[in-house]
Amino acid sequence: MRRWRTLIGLLIAGVASGCTGPDPVKAWQSSLEQYVSVEGHGDLNALRRTDRAPSENDFGLLGASRAGIPFIAPRRTDANGVLLGHRLIDDRNWYLYLVGMVEYRGSFVDWPLDDPRVTDIRLIGVSGTDGDMDWRVGESTLVALERYCLPQRERWRRSDPSRTGSDDAPTVFPTDADVFELTVGAETVKVIDRHSKAEWTLRLTEQAAAAD
């Protein structure tokens, strides 16, 4: 099981701007910025601790956004960031995350913890100096999302014959089966999940990003 710094994310969520807003990606970014500010005094190297296992450098935020009707039909979206690597690209240090948004829907409870669905996965890069952070956020890609979730749905259907043909399978991010491979190019980075064959691409250079 992956270990998450979600407790820190929860504590930061109360002071990070936008954490109760409709965009879980921005909430996750704000929470990470607050973490770097508090724990690293503005130094992004706080995201990379050499005395930790790689999975402990992942960054998750519970309740990145909330919707629905409390106590009747609540919805909560968690943003789970997997640190893929730390790379020097075009003379800049970049921390590269794959961030999955997982929505939980409940019924007659205010803290829904079951019925998860992965709604979006983004490849995100963050760089910065002197406390200023520069972000690159990849596009939402339905093809990659569906490909990533497909093995989970197939396994869910196989586990019970009555589920054959059903599209109501729960999905989560990340999973223990993930095998992420990061490739760095001149202007872009690409990550492939060898398990599901899903892939994401992100432009990092200022020239490439400005062309989007």
DRENVO-12331 format. One line per 3 residues: number of its first residue (from 1); their letters; for each residue z, y negated, x negated of N, C-alpha, C. Coordinates in steps of 0.1 Angstrom, whole numbers. Example, Ala and Ser with C-alpha at 12.3 -4.5 7.8 and 13.67 -1.06 7.14 Angstrom:
BEGIN
1 = AS = 78:57:-132:78:45:-123:78:33:-132 ~ 71:22:-128:71:11:-137:79:0:-129
end
This chain:
BEGIN
1 = MRR = 0:12:-8:0:0:0:0:-13:-9 ~ -8:-22:-5:-8:-35:-12:4:-43:-9 ~ 9:-50:-18:21:-59:-17:16:-73:-15
4 = WRT = 21:-80:-5:16:-93:-2:27:-103:-4 ~ 23:-115:-8:32:-126:-9:32:-134:5 ~ 33:-126:15:33:-132:29:46:-140:32
7 = LIG = 57:-136:26:69:-143:29:68:-157:24 ~ 62:-159:12:60:-172:6:50:-180:15 ~ 40:-173:20:30:-179:29:37:-184:42
10 = LLI = 46:-176:47:53:-180:60:62:-192:57 ~ 69:-192:46:77:-204:43:69:-217:41 ~ 57:-215:35:49:-226:32:42:-231:45
13 = AGV = 39:-222:54:32:-225:66:38:-236:74 ~ 51:-238:73:57:-248:81:54:-262:76 ~ 50:-263:63:47:-276:57:33:-278:54
16 = ASG = 25:-267:54:11:-268:50:3:-274:62 ~ -5:-284:60:-12:-290:71:-22:-281:77 ~ -24:-281:90:-34:-273:97:-30:-258:99
19 = CTG = -18:-254:96:-15:-240:97:-14:-235:112 ~ -12:-244:121:-12:-240:135:-26:-244:142 ~ -35:-248:134:-48:-253:139:-57:-241:142
22 = PDP = -69:-244:146:-78:-233:151:-86:-226:139 ~ -85:-232:127:-93:-226:116:-84:-219:106 ~ -83:-206:106:-75:-199:97:-79:-200:82
25 = VKA = -92:-202:80:-96:-204:66:-90:-216:60 ~ -90:-227:67:-84:-240:62:-69:-238:61 ~ -63:-231:70:-49:-229:69:-45:-221:57
28 = WQS = -53:-211:54:-51:-203:42:-52:-211:29 ~ -63:-220:29:-65:-228:17:-53:-238:15 ~ -48:-244:26:-37:-253:26:-25:-246:21
31 = SLE = -22:-234:25:-11:-226:21:-11:-223:6 ~ -23:-219:1:-25:-216:-13:-22:-229:-21 ~ -28:-240:-17:-25:-253:-24:-11:-256:-25
34 = QYV = -4:-254:-14:11:-257:-14:18:-247:-23 ~ 14:-235:-24:20:-225:-33:18:-229:-47 ~ 6:-233:-51:3:-238:-65:11:-250:-68
37 = SVE = 12:-259:-58:20:-272:-60:35:-269:-63 ~ 40:-260:-55:55:-257:-55:58:-247:-67 ~ 51:-236:-68:54:-226:-77:48:-229:-91
40 = GHG = 37:-235:-92:30:-238:-104:30:-252:-109 ~ 36:-261:-100:36:-276:-103:21:-281:-106 ~ 12:-276:-98:-2:-280:-98:-10:-271:-107
43 = DLN = -5:-262:-114:-12:-253:-123:-17:-241:-116 ~ -31:-239:-116:-36:-228:-109:-33:-214:-115 ~ -28:-214:-127:-24:-202:-134:-12:-195:-127
46 = ALR = -6:-203:-118:5:-197:-110:0:-185:-101 ~ -14:-185:-99:-20:-175:-91:-22:-162:-99 ~ -20:-163:-112:-23:-152:-121:-11:-150:-130
49 = RTD = -3:-140:-126:9:-137:-134:7:-124:-142 ~ 8:-125:-155:5:-113:-163:16:-102:-162 ~ 27:-105:-156:38:-95:-155:38:-88:-141
52 = RAP = 27:-91:-133:26:-85:-120:14:-75:-120 ~ 15:-65:-111:4:-57:-108:-7:-65:-102 ~ -20:-61:-103:-31:-69:-97:-29:-72:-82
55 = SEN = -25:-61:-75:-24:-63:-60:-13:-73:-56 ~ -4:-75:-65:7:-85:-62:2:-99:-63 ~ -10:-101:-69:-15:-115:-70:-23:-118:-57
58 = DFG = -24:-109:-48:-31:-112:-35:-23:-122:-27 ~ -29:-129:-18:-23:-140:-11:-26:-139:4 ~ -16:-137:12:-18:-136:26:-9:-146:34
61 = LLG = -14:-150:45:-8:-159:54:-7:-154:68 ~ 5:-150:73:7:-146:87:6:-158:96 ~ 0:-156:107:-1:-167:117:-9:-179:112
64 = ASR = -20:-176:105:-29:-187:101:-34:-195:113 ~ -35:-189:124:-39:-196:136:-33:-188:148 ~ -30:-195:159:-25:-188:171:-33:-194:183
67 = AGI = -34:-185:193:-42:-189:205:-37:-180:217 ~ -44:-180:228:-40:-172:239:-28:-179:247 ~ -22:-171:255:-10:-175:263:2:-168:258
70 = PFI = 12:-176:253:24:-170:248:31:-161:259 ~ 37:-150:255:44:-140:263:35:-133:273 ~ 23:-137:275:14:-130:285:2:-124:278
73 = APR = -5:-132:271:-17:-127:263:-19:-135:250 ~ -9:-134:241:-9:-141:229:-20:-135:219 ~ -24:-144:210:-33:-139:199:-28:-146:186
76 = RTD = -28:-139:176:-25:-144:163:-35:-139:152 ~ -39:-148:144:-48:-145:133:-42:-146:120 ~ -41:-135:112:-36:-135:98:-48:-137:89
79 = ANG = -46:-144:78:-56:-145:67:-51:-138:55 ~ -58:-127:51:-54:-119:40:-63:-121:28 ~ -59:-127:17:-67:-129:6:-65:-119:-5
82 = VLL = -76:-113:-10:-75:-103:-21:-81:-110:-33 ~ -73:-112:-44:-78:-118:-56:-87:-108:-63 ~ -100:-112:-64:-110:-104:-71:-110:-105:-86
85 = GHR = -107:-117:-90:-107:-120:-105:-106:-134:-108 ~ -104:-137:-121:-103:-150:-127:-114:-151:-137 ~ -124:-160:-135:-136:-161:-144:-138:-175:-149
88 = LID = -143:-176:-161:-148:-189:-166:-163:-189:-163 ~ -167:-199:-154:-181:-200:-150:-185:-215:-151 ~ -196:-217:-159:-201:-231:-161:-190:-240:-166
91 = DRN = -182:-234:-176:-171:-242:-183:-160:-245:-173 ~ -158:-238:-162:-147:-240:-153:-141:-227:-150 ~ -127:-228:-149:-120:-216:-145:-120:-215:-130
94 = WYL = -124:-203:-125:-124:-201:-110:-116:-188:-107 ~ -108:-190:-96:-101:-179:-90:-109:-175:-78 ~ -112:-162:-77:-122:-157:-66:-114:-148:-57
97 = YLV = -115:-151:-44:-108:-143:-34:-118:-139:-23 ~ -115:-127:-18:-121:-122:-6:-111:-123:5 ~ -113:-131:15:-103:-134:25:-108:-129:39
100 = GMV = -100:-120:44:-103:-114:57:-94:-120:68 ~ -100:-124:79:-92:-128:91:-90:-117:101 ~ -78:-114:103:-74:-102:112:-67:-108:124
103 = EYR = -73:-106:136:-67:-111:148:-59:-100:155 ~ -47:-103:160:-39:-94:167:-38:-100:181 ~ -40:-91:191:-38:-95:205:-27:-87:211
106 = GSF = -19:-94:219:-7:-88:225:-8:-89:240 ~ 2:-83:247:4:-84:261:18:-84:264 ~ 23:-94:271:37:-95:275:47:-96:264
109 = VDW = 42:-99:252:51:-101:240:46:-114:233 ~ 55:-119:225:52:-132:218:49:-129:204 ~ 50:-117:199:48:-114:185:39:-101:184
112 = PLD = 26:-103:187:17:-92:187:15:-86:173 ~ 17:-73:172:16:-67:159:7:-55:159 ~ 0:-52:170:-9:-41:171:-23:-46:176
115 = DPR = -32:-37:178:-45:-40:183:-52:-49:173 ~ -53:-47:160:-59:-56:151:-74:-55:151 ~ -81:-66:149:-95:-67:148:-99:-77:136
118 = VTD = -107:-72:127:-112:-81:116:-123:-90:123 ~ -121:-103:122:-130:-112:129:-139:-119:119 ~ -136:-120:106:-144:-127:97:-139:-123:83
121 = IRL = -148:-124:73:-145:-121:59:-153:-131:51 ~ -146:-139:42:-152:-149:34:-149:-147:19 ~ -159:-150:11:-158:-151:-3:-155:-165:-7
124 = IGV = -143:-167:-13:-138:-181:-16:-135:-182:-31 ~ -139:-194:-36:-135:-197:-50:-127:-210:-51 ~ -117:-210:-60:-110:-223:-61:-108:-225:-76
127 = SGT = -110:-238:-80:-109:-242:-94:-102:-256:-93 ~ -98:-261:-105:-91:-274:-105:-85:-277:-118 ~ -82:-290:-120:-75:-295:-131:-66:-307:-127
130 = DGD = -55:-308:-134:-46:-320:-132:-42:-320:-117 ~ -40:-309:-111:-35:-308:-97:-45:-310:-86 ~ -58:-313:-90:-69:-315:-80:-76:-302:-79
133 = MDW = -78:-297:-67:-84:-284:-64:-98:-286:-59 ~ -107:-278:-63:-121:-278:-59:-124:-264:-52 ~ -129:-265:-40:-131:-252:-32:-145:-250:-30
136 = RVG = -149:-237:-30:-162:-232:-25:-159:-221:-15 ~ -164:-222:-3:-162:-213:8:-175:-207:12 ~ -176:-194:11:-188:-187:14:-191:-187:29
139 = EST = -203:-184:33:-206:-184:47:-201:-171:54 ~ -199:-173:67:-195:-161:76:-207:-153:78 ~ -206:-140:74:-218:-131:75:-215:-119:84
142 = LVA = -222:-119:95:-220:-109:105:-224:-95:100 ~ -235:-95:92:-240:-82:87:-229:-76:78 ~ -223:-84:69:-213:-79:60:-201:-75:67
145 = LER = -197:-82:77:-185:-79:85:-187:-66:93 ~ -198:-64:99:-200:-51:106:-201:-40:97 ~ -207:-42:85:-208:-31:75:-194:-27:70
148 = YCL = -186:-37:68:-173:-34:63:-164:-27:73 ~ -165:-30:85:-157:-24:96:-162:-10:100 ~ -175:-7:98:-181:5:102:-173:18:98
151 = PQR = -170:20:86:-162:32:82:-149:33:90 ~ -142:22:92:-130:23:100:-132:28:114 ~ -143:22:120:-146:26:134:-150:41:135
154 = ERW = -158:45:125:-162:59:125:-151:69:123 ~ -141:65:114:-130:74:112:-121:74:125 ~ -120:63:132:-112:62:144:-118:71:155
157 = RRS = -131:70:156:-138:79:166:-137:93:163 ~ -138:97:151:-137:111:147:-123:117:149 ~ -113:108:149:-99:113:151:-95:117:165
160 = DPS = -104:114:175:-101:118:189:-115:119:196 ~ -118:131:201:-131:133:207:-133:124:219 ~ -122:119:226:-124:111:237:-129:97:233
163 = RTG = -128:93:220:-132:80:216:-147:80:212 ~ -154:90:213:-168:91:209:-176:80:217 ~ -183:72:210:-191:61:216:-183:49:220
166 = SDD = -170:49:218:-162:37:221:-164:26:210 ~ -164:14:214:-164:3:204:-151:-5:203 ~ -140:2:207:-127:-5:208:-118:-1:196
169 = APT = -124:2:185:-116:7:173:-109:-5:167 ~ -96:-3:163:-89:-13:155:-95:-13:141 ~ -95:-25:135:-99:-27:121:-90:-36:114
172 = VFP = -88:-34:101:-79:-42:93:-86:-46:80 ~ -81:-56:73:-85:-60:60:-73:-64:52 ~ -71:-60:40:-79:-50:33:-75:-36:37
175 = TDA = -82:-26:31:-78:-12:33:-76:-5:20 ~ -69:6:20:-67:14:7:-80:19:2 ~ -91:20:10:-103:26:6:-113:16:-1
178 = DVF = -109:3:-1:-117:-8:-6:-119:-6:-21 ~ -132:-7:-26:-135:-7:-40:-144:-19:-43 ~ -138:-31:-45:-145:-43:-47:-150:-44:-61
181 = ELT = -163:-48:-63:-170:-50:-76:-175:-64:-76 ~ -171:-71:-86:-175:-85:-87:-186:-87:-98 ~ -196:-94:-95:-207:-97:-104:-209:-112:-105
184 = VGA = -209:-117:-117:-210:-132:-119:-224:-135:-125 ~ -231:-144:-118:-244:-149:-122:-243:-163:-128 ~ -255:-169:-130:-255:-183:-136:-250:-193:-126
187 = ETV = -252:-192:-113:-248:-201:-104:-240:-195:-92 ~ -240:-182:-91:-234:-175:-80:-225:-164:-84 ~ -217:-159:-75:-209:-147:-77:-212:-138:-65
190 = KVI = -212:-125:-67:-214:-116:-56:-203:-105:-57 ~ -199:-101:-46:-189:-90:-45:-194:-79:-36 ~ -193:-67:-40:-198:-55:-32:-186:-46:-30
193 = DRH = -184:-42:-18:-174:-31:-15:-181:-18:-16 ~ -178:-10:-26:-185:2:-29:-183:12:-18 ~ -172:11:-11:-169:20:0:-177:18:12
196 = SKA = -179:6:17:-186:3:29:-200:-2:27 ~ -203:-6:14:-216:-12:10:-217:-26:15 ~ -207:-32:20:-208:-46:24:-208:-55:12
199 = EWT = -215:-66:13:-215:-76:2:-215:-90:6 ~ -210:-98:-3:-209:-113:0:-213:-120:-13 ~ -219:-132:-10:-224:-141:-21:-218:-155:-20
202 = LRL = -215:-161:-31:-209:-174:-31:-215:-183:-42 ~ -220:-195:-39:-225:-204:-49:-213:-213:-54 ~ -212:-214:-67:-201:-221:-73:-205:-234:-80
205 = TEQ = -216:-235:-86:-219:-248:-93:-221:-259:-84 ~ -218:-271:-88:-219:-283:-80:-234:-285:-75 ~ -243:-282:-83:-257:-284:-80:-261:-274:-68
208 = AAA = -257:-262:-70:-260:-252:-60:-253:-254:-47 ~ -240:-258:-48:-232:-261:-36:-238:-273:-28 ~ -243:-283:-35:-248:-295:-29:-261:-292:-21
211 = AD = -268:-281:-25:-280:-278:-18:-278:-271:-5 ~ -265:-266:-3:-263:-259:10:-263:-268:22
end
